[in-house]
Amino acid sequence: MTEPAISARGLRKSYGDKTVLDGVDLAVPAGTVFSLLGPNGAGKTTVVKILSTLLGADAGTVRVGGHDLATDPQAIRAAIGVTGQFSAVDGLITGEENMQLMADLHHLPRRKGREVTAELLERFDLVEAAKKPASTYSGGMKRRLDIAMTLVGGPRIIFLDEPTTGLDPRSRHGMWEIIRELVSGGVTVFLTTQYLEEADQLAHRIAVLHGGRIAAEGTAEKLKRLVPGGHIRLRFAHPQAYEAAASALRAAGLPRTRLPARGSSPDEEALTLRIPSDGTQRELRALLDWLDAEGIEADEFTVHTPDLDDVFFALTAEGAVPHQPEEADR
Ligand SMILES: Nc1ncnc2c1ncn2[C@@H]1O[C@H](COP(=O)(O)OP(=O)(O)OP(=O)(O)O)[C@@H](O)[C@H]1O
């Protein structure tokens, strides 16, 4: 088996008497996107800083790009690129000058530096703005420049800490395209995000950090299977129709159906009945047939499959019991 691009075992970190990481294990196969999710303050940035050599852990072992963090942090630094939450872009100089500065830092020969700069500015759609001071760039342009600067040294492993926070939807989608392109070129991406959709869109594997540990880890599909929540919602415009449907369902005794107490006064939400369902065609057909047979006609019929939001809320709720991460399923 080939060595993961990034691996960590038993990572621990405390600030004073506050334990932030309490034994974090993770492994990221080369050429994949790994997304670390967690609520504010869960310790995502702390993990990124440790893995990228910017911060020492109290305990644990880390290997990145085949190098051991304890014995060879310099080699790790040479192999990775890091884009943090706070931009490395200098607003006083132009985008092009920012890039050239990075090329100099990487000791690229002048000509090679110019080539790489031109190629990256083109790829990140910054050619027109290249000669303008970076302070005049929009948030999305600054973020693109930031990542372009990270790529000057040609890293095969990059850490992106919340790369799309604060970007509008168009810029966010643009960033996703950039990340996909990087990965199709074989780069390994370690991504932290607060946007579940982002992890769902991009990540081969997702880990949820909660209470200092990885509460769950796996593909988006696998994580969604961890939480119940798939259901069909029937909404009625009129209380009578709603009551009739509720009693028919009660009589049919559908298991786990969330029904209101008999005689309760239906408010806006109470005109909605939820029927647990896996959302398969077979189940939907059976339900529709049954509704027809009972003469029930809902004003709205929607299928709700569990999404990463459901997973996130279930796993990061106060008092949620962390799942034991299972063996890799890919
Ligand atoms: N230098 C420090 N000294 C003391 N406490 C710190 C320090 N850095 C981080 N912390 C605390 O450690 C915890 C984890 O912080 P971290 O920035 O890693 O979280 P995060 O998951 O990245 O959060 P966010 O999503 O808000 O960026 C937080 O409670 C934070 O206040």
Ligand as a Chemical Component Dictionary entry (heavy atoms), coordinates in Angstrom:
data_LIG
# 
_chem_comp.id                   LIG 
_chem_comp.type                 NON-POLYMER 
_chem_comp.pdbx_formal_charge   0 
_chem_comp.three_letter_code    LIG 
# 
loop_
_chem_comp_atom.comp_id 
_chem_comp_atom.atom_id 
_chem_comp_atom.alt_atom_id 
_chem_comp_atom.type_symbol 
_chem_comp_atom.charge 
_chem_comp_atom.model_Cartn_x 
_chem_comp_atom.model_Cartn_y 
_chem_comp_atom.model_Cartn_z 
_chem_comp_atom.pdbx_ordinal 
LIG N1  N1  N 0 -2.606  30.815 20.578 1  
LIG C1  C1  C 0 -3.677  30.406 21.249 2  
LIG N2  N2  N 0 -3.774  30.562 22.595 3  
LIG C2  C2  C 0 -4.847  30.149 23.276 4  
LIG N3  N3  N 0 -5.924  29.556 22.712 5  
LIG C3  C3  C 0 -5.906  29.380 21.387 6  
LIG C4  C4  C 0 -4.792  29.793 20.578 7  
LIG N4  N4  N 0 -5.067  29.480 19.283 8  
LIG C5  C5  C 0 -6.282  28.901 19.287 9  
LIG N5  N5  N 0 -6.791  28.835 20.526 10 
LIG C6  C6  C 0 -8.095  28.232 20.911 11 
LIG O1  O1  O 0 -8.123  26.904 20.442 12 
LIG C7  C7  C 0 -9.401  26.558 19.962 13 
LIG C8  C8  C 0 -9.295  26.038 18.531 14 
LIG O2  O2  O 0 -8.956  27.116 17.662 15 
LIG P1  P1  P 0 -8.846  26.935 16.084 16 
LIG O3  O3  O 0 -8.510  28.270 15.519 17 
LIG O4  O4  O 0 -7.939  25.815 15.775 18 
LIG O5  O5  O 0 -10.331 26.525 15.719 19 
LIG P2  P2  P 0 -11.043 26.440 14.307 20 
LIG O6  O6  O 0 -11.776 25.137 14.275 21 
LIG O7  O7  O 0 -10.075 26.697 13.213 22 
LIG O8  O8  O 0 -12.088 27.614 14.434 23 
LIG P3  P3  P 0 -12.701 28.629 13.295 24 
LIG O9  O9  O 0 -13.665 27.814 12.496 25 
LIG O10 O10 O 0 -13.413 29.618 14.164 26 
LIG O11 O11 O 0 -11.566 29.182 12.533 27 
LIG C9  C9  C 0 -10.257 27.789 20.092 28 
LIG O12 O12 O 0 -11.010 27.677 21.282 29 
LIG C10 C10 C 0 -9.248  28.922 20.232 30 
LIG O13 O13 O 0 -9.765  29.947 21.007 31 
# 
loop_
_chem_comp_bond.comp_id 
_chem_comp_bond.atom_id_1 
_chem_comp_bond.atom_id_2 
_chem_comp_bond.value_order 
_chem_comp_bond.pdbx_ordinal 
LIG N1  C1  SING 1  
LIG C1  N2  SING 2  
LIG C1  C4  DOUB 3  
LIG N2  C2  DOUB 4  
LIG C2  N3  SING 5  
LIG N3  C3  DOUB 6  
LIG C3  C4  SING 7  
LIG C3  N5  SING 8  
LIG C4  N4  SING 9  
LIG N4  C5  DOUB 10 
LIG C5  N5  SING 11 
LIG N5  C6  SING 12 
LIG C6  O1  SING 13 
LIG C6  C10 SING 14 
LIG O1  C7  SING 15 
LIG C7  C8  SING 16 
LIG C7  C9  SING 17 
LIG C8  O2  SING 18 
LIG O2  P1  SING 19 
LIG P1  O3  DOUB 20 
LIG P1  O4  SING 21 
LIG P1  O5  SING 22 
LIG O5  P2  SING 23 
LIG P2  O6  DOUB 24 
LIG P2  O7  SING 25 
LIG P2  O8  SING 26 
LIG O8  P3  SING 27 
LIG P3  O9  DOUB 28 
LIG P3  O10 SING 29 
LIG P3  O11 SING 30 
LIG C9  O12 SING 31 
LIG C9  C10 SING 32 
LIG C10 O13 SING 33 
# 
